Amino acid sequence: MPFAHVNGQKLYYEDTGGEGPVIVFSHGLLMDGSMFAPQVEALRSTWRCITWDERGHGQTADLARCDPFTYYDSANDLAALLGHLGVRQAVLAGMSQGGYLSLRCALTHPDLVRALVLINTQALPEQPEKMAGHEVLMKAWMENGLSDEIAGVVAHIILGDGWAGAPQWQAKWRGFTVPNLMQCFTTLASRDDISDRLGAITVPALATKRRPPGSAGEAVEV
């Protein structure tokens, strides 16, 4: 299996290869690179598509520990992964957490970024009332395991309602360990406000807001 040993990490990735322009997909919290399988399948004939598992997630995760990190560290991981693969410039497509790190990568490694695709993400910190609810949810999960009720709430938040693929992700969530849950949630909760720095990003960007399965997404070019 392909791993990149960069920044003290062992990052799992998949790369379709080819000579086309490069797009790298960065997944959301509690997900992994496989969430973008349909997009990779649709684009691989004309694009070189790269997916990866971020710190604390998927095949990158160390089940026994997860050292403190920020989304700037994740942005550096992405930049190092592209360097490892010999990619000089790429379109960065990120969902939620993947968007947080993609924005920070555009700020800290601007020469690497050809354009941005930002899916259900933001430059602001999480709203305090939402974080309070997340804290209750995560505490119950870490103390008592992932119950069917909590799994249903998490699926509603991340996937929306009524998606047939939800059980497969819920099965993956049951494999998360406390060290990874705790640190990934801490990273989410402690991210900084970069809204006043967005003007420094000059590449084209497409921002989309996720809708429930079966409805059209709202897209805004910025």
Secondary structure by P-SEA (a helix, b strand, c coil): ccccccccccccccccccccbbbbbbbccccccccaaaaaaacccccbbbbbbcccccccccccccccccaaaaaaaaaaaaaaacccccccccccaaaaaaaaaaaaccccccbbbbcccccccccaaaaaaaaaaaaaaaaccccaaaaaaaaaacccccccaaaaaaaaaaaccaaaaaaaaaaaaacccccccccccccbbbbbbbccccbbbbbbcc
